[in-house]
């Protein structure tokens, strides 16, 4: 009976290793396809829902940050 428990424990460890390998493979595939890993797990015809209000807010913040960065670069270049 003790041998069975040890054998099962060993099998469990192997399956854990396989799961870790699967996640690494998923990440590598996603990187190669230039997508996020979760996108590979979505059903084929699933639409990804975006919160348009949050997206608009993020775009506004991005534009502001880019504008501030450009101003900083222009000021730096003008001071030379």
C-alpha positions, 0 to 999 in steps of 0.5 A: 500500500505504501508503494502505491502512494509513492507511485501516485505521488510521483505521477502527480509530480510528473503531471505538475511538470507537464502543466508547467510546460504547457503554460510555457508553451502557451506563452511562447506560442502567443509571443510568436503569434503576437497575441496575448496568451489568454486569446489562445484560450478563447473560443474561435468566434468569441468577441473580446469585450472592451470597456469603451469608457475605460478605453477612451480614458486610457487613450486620453491619458496616453495622448496627454503623456505623449504630448508631454513627452514631445514637449520635453523633447522639444524643450531639450532640443531647443536648449542646445 
